[in-house]
Amino acid sequence: MQAYEIKQALEDLIVNSNVDTDSELFKRAAAALNELDQFDLVDKRTSMAVVWFAEDVQSVREDLSDEQAMAVLQTMEQRHDGNIGINWEYIEAVADDLYPEVQS
């Protein structure tokens, strides 16, 4: 399936289905569509983009909710240092800074 087909399928799901707008399915479809829209803004002839997802954050910190994972992504974007970049260690460091793990 091509990116434009995925985008169309997500748009159809959001616009034409009876999915509850508060449901997890609707939220994930809308977030995926948003990511595709942002990726489409990149002129692939002269630039590139790397996209990180809430699921990437949750693969490092499984205890975080979707909202917390998004907060980590937003903080990473705000604090981004082009000399360092974004990597798995940076994701973990920001997640730990925002949401320290509870020691039992």
Secondary structure as UniProt FT lines:
FT   HELIX           3..16
FT   TURN            21..22
FT   HELIX           24..40
FT   TURN            44..46
FT   HELIX           54..60
FT   TURN            62..63
FT   HELIX           66..79
FT   TURN            82..84
FT   HELIX           88..98
//
